[in-house]
Structures are given as structure tokens and as C-alpha cells.
Amino acid sequence: MALADFPLCVKLPASVGLPDDPAGLRFVGSNGNALAFEIETWDAAGESVVWVRVPSLAQGTTLRALWSATTAAHGAAHADTVWNSEYKAVYHLASGNDSSPNARHFETDTLSVDAAGAVGRGRSFAGTASKHMTRHAPWLADLSGAFTISGWIRPAADATGQAYMMQMYNDYAQFAILYNWDGGRVLQFFHGYEMNAYGSGAQGEDMRYTASPMTIPDDGDWHHFAYSYDQEAFSVYLDGELLRCLPREYGLGSGQPGLQNVNFELGQTRGSGNRFKGDLDEIRFESARRSDAWLRACYLSQKGALVSVRPESAGFKIIFR
């Protein structure tokens, strides 16, 4: 089955003959129509990362990247057209900026330096109070129905104790991803109401974990996670593979998650506690529940294993395997 409007990650090695300046770069589909793209990183002597919005991605899909001496060849393609309205925020984490059209950049970014990521550059968290990212996020109400949250994680080898990799919260509810839940390098998802609301009395619903733990392999490598949810069920994925799909009632409160007018912390919980130690990359928020095929393609694409790149005289050809 073809994937519609898929944001394809294309990793370009120096061996394909990249120019020093990508200003004349453009991508076209098999029909010759220009495709929207975003350059995340460009390094003619190393690896470059480009995101291309593919109208229909299926086995055998072919794209071409072409060079021109003029920037006019770039056409009407801009980064903000790669990510459609279902993307509420896209953080490549080369910085704290959001690449979606919504421009929901982090307001606080106390990270000292970036780090090599799973895709381009990422962010390293030292597990201290000075290493976190914060965003006031009323837009998370957009995720009160179907949504998908995904990203890459590489825990530090010496990370110990329960830590919040991510938390979104208000006085009534939260969505959180914890690392080292109950020990054993386990990533756990929480979603629902607070048992005891902060400052506003009890909400009346128990906020429980989603019976969705996943164990991150102790291999020092990056691993892709995804949590995809709608009003019927939720699914959790590790490295593009479905681990489990459960009815919404299994481990979740029965009401709406209530994530309006919230704060969003990356690398710690509210109050600067339970800090995460390790690396994160490509954190996304989407207002859609994604299919198994979609999340498998996301993992393979970002890993550089979904397409092959072949040099041509005026650019290169990209073929979906």
C-alpha cells in the first residue's frame, strides 16, 4: 500500500558528488513535478540530510535530485511545505526550533552543545538541572484525539534511576515518557488524568501507565520509539516493529486526556526533577494515528535503509527499495 504525503528522509553521502552550495538543489518526482524539501544538514565532505515530501511512496518509487547553477531551480519548495497540517511540531534537535509550519520553537533551551544524532544532529542531556528544554504548549490540545509521538533515544551507559525523557502537563493531566521505569532500561508511556491534581483538587480519574513498556537494548546505539493513539486503542513501537496494540481502556483513564494549556519539558519533569541522561533526536507530534507500515517506513527512512541513492550526471536518483 502506498503511503501518502510521506516525509522521506534522504541521507546523502559525499560519494554521490555533492556540491559545496546546495542553493541550486531541487527534487522532482517520476512525473517531473517539483517536490517540497527541507535541508536539515549539508556537508559536501560528509553526510547531508534532506527531507522530501513524497506524494505517494511505494516500492519502486523513483525521485531525482537535480543541480542548477541558479537558485531559481529551487522552485517553490520550502521547508514548511514538507510537513502537512497533521504535524503539530517537528523537532530535528539540531536546535530548539520547530520545522513544522507552526514554528513552535522551544522557549528555554539550556543545552550547552548539540551532539551527533540518529539523523543529522541531535541533543545530549547530562542529567543535570541545566540540561533541559521547555515550551509552553497550548497547541497540545490538538492532540486530545488521535495522535502519534515518536523520536530516537540513546540512553547514557551510566544512566541510573527513573527519569522523565519527556513530560507534558497541566493541573489535571499529563502525557509522559519515562526511562528506566522500574529499572532495566525500560521506556514507559503514561497518559491520562492525575490521581491528585496540582492545586485544583482531584480530577476524579486515576492517571495510570499504559501497560506499554519497552526495553531499550543495552548496545550504545540509537533506537526509534513511537506511541500512536486514538479513541479506540493505542500501539507502541520499537525500531519500526509493533510491540503491542491494546484497547484504550487497558491502563488508561476513561475520560479525555485533558492536555490543554500545558507545559512541555524535554529532559526532565516539572520542578526540574527526574532528569534524563542520554541523547534524543527527531521528536515529532502528529494529530493522527499512524499505521504499522507508516511507522516502519519512518524508522527505515531515518535509519537510511529505505532508499538507495545512485549518482547521475546532473544529480542523483533515489529509489525506494
Protein Blocks (a to p, Z undefined) as FASTA:
>chain_A
ZZehiacdddddfklopafblklgccddfkopacddddfbdcfklccddddddfbacehi
acdddddfbfklnmmadfklmpcfklmbdcehlamcdfbfnlpacfbdcbfbdcddfehp
adddehiaklccddddfklmmmmmccdddddddddfklgcjddfbdcddfkbccdddehi
hghiiacddedddfbdghiapehiacddehiaccdddehpacdddddddfkbccddeehi
afbdcdfkgopafbdehighiaddehiaehhiaiaedddehiacddbdcdfklmmmmmmm
mnopmbccdddfklccdddZZ
